[in-house]
């Protein structure tokens, strides 16, 4: 399906449409909507969101714990419903179970990603801390590190993201990018050096 990624807004504060009715097999309205979505019916996707959007968002929020991250996960879930609803088999489970299983997987992935992101920023902080002299300079803040990191050149940022956020080794980056391992290591050292320089130039 070539339709653009659907926009998903957070449910209203009143928490409407938060419960899912668990229909058996393919007899529920959700199952019928998934069948229509698999056939490329965009109106069915909108209708599905009207029925289960609150429950999907509530599930995401409970797992990730942050409203913005929950909204992103909800959008990802509905994109998954749009692109993979043909994988729903009413003989194996109810539509409700399938929807919530997909939602939980996406939310758990989002939570793990955020945890890895936070751990990477901590590692950046430790490495930058090594270059700092005074105890005051060693009092690093994750938000400051993230801000400095975001200002790096795209090439440096992509390389450091692979090493720190994705957890790839130098050898894995070398294989993925078809670049000599020695070159990868030297580029990582140079990118980290530029990050330290950018950190030193940050506004107090």
C-alpha positions in Angstrom: 0.0 0.0 0.0 1.4 3.4 -1.0 -0.7 5.5 1.3 1.1 8.0 3.5 1.7 7.3 7.1 -1.4 8.0 9.1 -1.4 10.9 11.6 -2.5 9.8 15.1 -3.5 12.3 17.7 -3.6 11.5 21.4 -7.0 10.6 22.9 -8.8 13.3 24.8 -8.2 13.9 28.5 -11.5 12.3 29.3 -10.1 9.0 28.2 -12.9 8.1 25.9 -12.7 4.9 23.7 -10.2 3.3 26.1 -11.8 -0.1 26.3 -11.7 -2.8 23.7 -14.5 -5.3 23.2 -13.0 -8.7 22.8 -14.9 -10.3 19.9 -14.3 -14.0 19.2 -12.2 -14.8 16.1 -13.3 -12.9 13.0 -16.8 -12.0 14.1 -16.0 -8.7 15.8 -16.2 -5.3 14.2 -12.4 -4.9 14.8 -11.8 -8.1 12.8 -14.0 -6.8 10.0 -12.1 -3.5 10.0 -8.8 -5.3 9.9 -10.0 -7.2 6.8 -11.0 -4.0 5.1 -7.6 -2.4 6.0 -5.8 -5.3 4.5 -7.7 -4.6 1.3 -6.4 -1.0 1.3 -9.5 0.8 2.8 -8.3 3.9 4.5 -11.7 4.7 5.9 -11.5 1.4 7.8 -8.2 2.6 9.4 -10.0 5.8 10.6 -12.8 3.7 11.9 -10.5 1.4 13.7 -8.8 4.4 15.4 -12.2 5.7 16.5 -12.9 2.3 18.1 -9.5 1.4 19.7 -7.3 4.5 19.5 -7.9 5.2 23.2 -7.0 1.7 24.3 -3.9 1.6 22.1 -2.7 4.9 23.5 -3.5 3.9 27.1 -1.5 0.7 26.6 1.5 2.6 25.2 1.4 5.2 28.0 1.3 2.5 30.6 4.4 0.8 29.2 6.5 3.8 28.1 5.4 6.2 30.8 5.7 9.4 28.8 2.8 11.0 26.9 4.9 12.1 23.9 6.6 8.7 23.5 3.2 7.0 23.9 1.7 9.1 21.1 4.7 8.2 18.9 4.2 4.5 19.7 0.4 4.8 19.0 1.2 6.3 15.6 3.6 3.5 15.0 1.0 0.9 16.0 -1.6 2.2 13.6 1.0 2.3 10.8 1.7 -1.3 11.6 -2.1 -2.1 11.5 -2.2 -0.3 8.1 0.8 -2.2 6.6 0.5 -5.6 8.3 -3.2 -6.2 8.9 -3.1 -9.0 6.3 -1.1 -11.0 8.9 -4.1 -11.1 11.3 -5.6 -14.6 11.3 -9.0 -14.9 13.1 -8.4 -18.6 13.4 -5.5 -18.0 15.7 -6.7 -15.2 18.0 -9.3 -12.5 18.3 -8.8 -9.1 16.7 -8.5 -7.5 20.1 -5.7 -9.9 21.1 -3.8 -9.2 17.9 -4.2 -5.4 18.2 -3.0 -5.4 21.8 -0.1 -7.8 21.1 1.2 -5.6 18.3 0.7 -2.5 20.4 2.6 -4.0 23.4 5.5 -5.1 21.2 5.8 -1.6 19.8 5.6 0.1 23.2 8.2 -2.3 24.7 10.5 -1.6 21.8 10.0 2.2 22.4 10.8 1.8 26.0 13.9 -0.3 25.3 15.0 2.3 22.7 14.6 5.1 25.2 16.5 3.2 27.8 19.4 2.6 25.3 19.3 6.3 24.4 19.6 7.3 28.0 22.4 4.9 28.6 24.2 6.2 25.6 23.9 9.8 26.8 25.3 8.6 30.1 28.3 7.0 28.3 28.8 10.2 26.3 28.7 12.1 29.6 31.3 9.9 31.1 33.6 10.3 28.1 33.2 14.0 28.1 33.7 14.0 31.8 37.2 12.5 31.2 38.2 15.6 29.4 36.7 17.9 32.1 39.0 19.3 34.8 37.0 20.6 37.7 34.3 18.9 39.7 31.9 21.5 38.4 32.7 20.5 34.8 32.1 16.8 35.8 28.5 17.6 36.8 27.1 16.8 33.4 23.4 16.9 32.4 21.9 14.5 30.0 19.9 17.2 28.3 23.1 19.3 27.7 24.8 16.2 26.2 21.9 15.5 23.9 21.8 19.2 22.8 25.5 19.2 22.0 25.2 15.9 20.2 22.3 17.2 18.0 24.6 20.0 16.8 27.2 17.6 15.4 27.7 17.2 11.6 25.4 14.5 10.2 28.4 12.2 9.5 29.7 12.4 13.0 26.3 12.0 14.5 25.5 8.9 12.4 28.7 7.2 13.3 28.3 7.9 17.0 24.7 6.8 16.9 25.7 3.5 15.4 28.4 3.0 18.1 26.5 4.3 21.1 22.8 4.2 20.5 22.7 1.1 18.3 25.5 -0.6 20.3 27.4 -1.7 17.2 31.1 -2.6 17.5 33.7 -1.1 15.2 33.8 -4.4 13.3 30.0 -4.4 12.9 30.1 -0.8 11.6 32.9 -1.8 9.3 30.9 -4.7 7.8 27.7 -2.7 7.6 29.3 0.3 5.9 31.9 -1.6 3.9 34.6 0.5 5.4 38.0 -0.7 6.7 38.0 -1.3 10.5 40.9 1.0 11.0 39.1 3.8 9.2 36.0 3.3 11.3 38.1 3.5 14.5 39.9 6.6 13.4 36.6 8.2 12.4 35.0 7.3 15.8 38.0 8.9 17.6 37.7 12.0 15.5 34.0 12.3 15.9 34.3 11.9 19.7 37.0 14.5 19.7 34.7 16.9 17.9 32.0 16.1 20.4 34.3 17.0 23.2 35.2 20.3 21.5 31.5 21.1 21.0 30.9 20.3 24.6 33.6 22.7 25.7 32.1 25.5 23.6 28.6 25.1 25.0 26.9 28.0 26.7 26.9 27.8 30.5 
